[in-house]
């Protein structure tokens, strides 16, 4: 983890206050544009095909648990892949947090 100096704390605090001000000014985005709604729809779609039916579920079903966890990780990776692509060393202008 990089060293956090006071400038980072100021920027993080300013970003938080800016986000709160924008949220107060514009309000909540409509459901069709809200990323949390997108994630819920994705998880519902995937969960309906991955999760066992209640009558077939076992008290401890580790393979299904790990399939569900992997599915969640794939969804999170797809969502954050834009940030990861900046760190591919072969891409021109890749920063990966270095200066």
Short mmCIF file of the C-alpha atoms (twelve columns), coordinates in Angstrom:
data_MODEL
# 
_entry.id   MODEL 
# 
loop_
_atom_site.group_PDB 
_atom_site.id 
_atom_site.type_symbol 
_atom_site.label_atom_id 
_atom_site.label_alt_id 
_atom_site.label_comp_id 
_atom_site.label_asym_id 
_atom_site.label_seq_id 
_atom_site.Cartn_x 
_atom_site.Cartn_y 
_atom_site.Cartn_z 
_atom_site.pdbx_PDB_model_num 
ATOM 1  C CA . UNK A 1  0.000   0.000   0.000   1 
ATOM 2  C CA . UNK A 2  1.451   3.352   -0.943  1 
ATOM 3  C CA . UNK A 3  2.347   5.829   1.741   1 
ATOM 4  C CA . UNK A 4  -0.555  8.183   2.405   1 
ATOM 5  C CA . UNK A 5  0.598   11.706  3.004   1 
ATOM 6  C CA . UNK A 6  -1.565  14.693  4.061   1 
ATOM 7  C CA . UNK A 7  -2.182  15.684  0.448   1 
ATOM 8  C CA . UNK A 8  -3.852  12.311  -0.174  1 
ATOM 9  C CA . UNK A 9  -6.080  12.824  2.857   1 
ATOM 10 C CA . UNK A 10 -7.091  16.278  1.638   1 
ATOM 11 C CA . UNK A 11 -7.911  14.958  -1.840  1 
ATOM 12 C CA . UNK A 12 -9.890  12.025  -0.432  1 
ATOM 13 C CA . UNK A 13 -11.848 14.314  1.893   1 
ATOM 14 C CA . UNK A 14 -12.530 16.774  -0.919  1 
ATOM 15 C CA . UNK A 15 -13.691 13.945  -3.188  1 
ATOM 16 C CA . UNK A 16 -16.077 12.723  -0.493  1 
ATOM 17 C CA . UNK A 17 -17.570 16.184  0.047   1 
ATOM 18 C CA . UNK A 18 -17.839 16.740  -3.701  1 
ATOM 19 C CA . UNK A 19 -19.642 13.408  -4.124  1 
ATOM 20 C CA . UNK A 20 -22.040 14.272  -1.301  1 
ATOM 21 C CA . UNK A 21 -22.720 17.695  -2.816  1 
ATOM 22 C CA . UNK A 22 -23.381 16.231  -6.269  1 
ATOM 23 C CA . UNK A 23 -25.657 13.595  -4.756  1 
ATOM 24 C CA . UNK A 24 -27.549 16.276  -2.840  1 
ATOM 25 C CA . UNK A 25 -27.800 18.539  -5.879  1 
ATOM 26 C CA . UNK A 26 -28.713 15.948  -8.524  1 
ATOM 27 C CA . UNK A 27 -30.331 13.338  -6.305  1 
ATOM 28 C CA . UNK A 28 -30.346 9.606   -6.882  1 
ATOM 29 C CA . UNK A 29 -29.879 8.543   -10.518 1 
ATOM 30 C CA . UNK A 30 -32.716 6.626   -12.175 1 
ATOM 31 C CA . UNK A 31 -32.595 2.854   -11.773 1 
ATOM 32 C CA . UNK A 32 -31.633 2.254   -15.407 1 
ATOM 33 C CA . UNK A 33 -28.439 4.305   -14.875 1 
ATOM 34 C CA . UNK A 34 -27.538 3.166   -11.344 1 
ATOM 35 C CA . UNK A 35 -24.482 0.846   -11.125 1 
ATOM 36 C CA . UNK A 36 -25.776 -0.871  -7.971  1 
ATOM 37 C CA . UNK A 37 -28.962 -1.792  -9.848  1 
ATOM 38 C CA . UNK A 38 -26.831 -3.167  -12.694 1 
ATOM 39 C CA . UNK A 39 -24.895 -5.336  -10.234 1 
ATOM 40 C CA . UNK A 40 -28.108 -6.579  -8.635  1 
ATOM 41 C CA . UNK A 41 -29.580 -7.510  -12.001 1 
ATOM 42 C CA . UNK A 42 -26.388 -9.284  -12.996 1 
ATOM 43 C CA . UNK A 43 -26.243 -11.232 -9.737  1 
ATOM 44 C CA . UNK A 44 -29.936 -12.109 -10.020 1 
ATOM 45 C CA . UNK A 45 -29.458 -13.322 -13.573 1 
ATOM 46 C CA . UNK A 46 -26.386 -15.397 -12.736 1 
ATOM 47 C CA . UNK A 47 -27.777 -16.559 -9.397  1 
ATOM 48 C CA . UNK A 48 -30.901 -17.977 -10.990 1 
ATOM 49 C CA . UNK A 49 -28.768 -20.349 -13.043 1 
ATOM 50 C CA . UNK A 50 -26.095 -21.098 -10.432 1 
ATOM 51 C CA . UNK A 51 -28.012 -21.370 -7.151  1 
ATOM 52 C CA . UNK A 52 -29.701 -24.689 -6.450  1 
ATOM 53 C CA . UNK A 53 -33.426 -24.827 -5.891  1 
ATOM 54 C CA . UNK A 54 -34.446 -24.852 -2.230  1 
ATOM 55 C CA . UNK A 55 -35.537 -28.484 -2.319  1 
ATOM 56 C CA . UNK A 56 -32.163 -29.580 -3.773  1 
ATOM 57 C CA . UNK A 57 -29.927 -27.452 -1.536  1 
ATOM 58 C CA . UNK A 58 -27.689 -29.159 0.995   1 
ATOM 59 C CA . UNK A 59 -26.868 -27.667 4.420   1 
ATOM 60 C CA . UNK A 60 -23.226 -27.200 3.348   1 
ATOM 61 C CA . UNK A 61 -22.614 -27.101 -0.378  1 
ATOM 62 C CA . UNK A 62 -19.047 -25.918 -0.824  1 
ATOM 63 C CA . UNK A 63 -18.787 -26.456 -4.604  1 
ATOM 64 C CA . UNK A 64 -21.828 -24.234 -5.178  1 
ATOM 65 C CA . UNK A 65 -20.458 -21.698 -2.701  1 
ATOM 66 C CA . UNK A 66 -17.179 -21.484 -4.605  1 
ATOM 67 C CA . UNK A 67 -18.993 -21.248 -7.949  1 
ATOM 68 C CA . UNK A 68 -21.015 -18.361 -6.537  1 
ATOM 69 C CA . UNK A 69 -17.905 -16.675 -5.147  1 
ATOM 70 C CA . UNK A 70 -16.113 -17.087 -8.484  1 
ATOM 71 C CA . UNK A 71 -19.122 -15.649 -10.298 1 
ATOM 72 C CA . UNK A 72 -19.096 -12.643 -8.000  1 
ATOM 73 C CA . UNK A 73 -15.357 -12.156 -8.591  1 
ATOM 74 C CA . UNK A 74 -15.827 -12.345 -12.372 1 
ATOM 75 C CA . UNK A 75 -18.539 -9.691  -12.179 1 
ATOM 76 C CA . UNK A 76 -16.359 -7.456  -10.020 1 
ATOM 77 C CA . UNK A 77 -13.413 -7.965  -12.381 1 
ATOM 78 C CA . UNK A 78 -15.529 -7.046  -15.391 1 
ATOM 79 C CA . UNK A 79 -16.684 -3.908  -13.619 1 
ATOM 80 C CA . UNK A 80 -13.210 -2.846  -12.598 1 
ATOM 81 C CA . UNK A 81 -11.307 -4.083  -15.671 1 
ATOM 82 C CA . UNK A 82 -11.135 -0.561  -17.020 1 
ATOM 83 C CA . UNK A 83 -8.850  0.383   -14.142 1 
ATOM 84 C CA . UNK A 84 -6.834  -2.792  -14.508 1 
ATOM 85 C CA . UNK A 85 -6.222  -2.158  -18.193 1 
ATOM 86 C CA . UNK A 86 -4.322  0.995   -17.278 1 
ATOM 87 C CA . UNK A 87 -1.769  -1.216  -15.530 1 
ATOM 88 C CA . UNK A 88 -0.932  -3.480  -18.464 1 
ATOM 89 C CA . UNK A 89 2.791   -2.775  -18.878 1 
ATOM 90 C CA . UNK A 90 2.749   -3.245  -22.655 1 
ATOM 91 C CA . UNK A 91 0.268   -0.425  -23.161 1 
ATOM 92 C CA . UNK A 92 1.761   2.986   -23.891 1 
ATOM 93 C CA . UNK A 93 1.172   5.369   -21.022 1 
ATOM 94 C CA . UNK A 94 0.565   2.631   -18.429 1 
ATOM 95 C CA . UNK A 95 1.039   4.100   -14.952 1 
ATOM 96 C CA . UNK A 96 0.100   1.374   -12.455 1 
ATOM 97 C CA . UNK A 97 0.433   3.821   -9.592  1 
ATOM 98 C CA . UNK A 98 4.069   4.687   -10.294 1 
ATOM 99 C CA . UNK A 99 5.338   8.168   -10.958 1 
# 
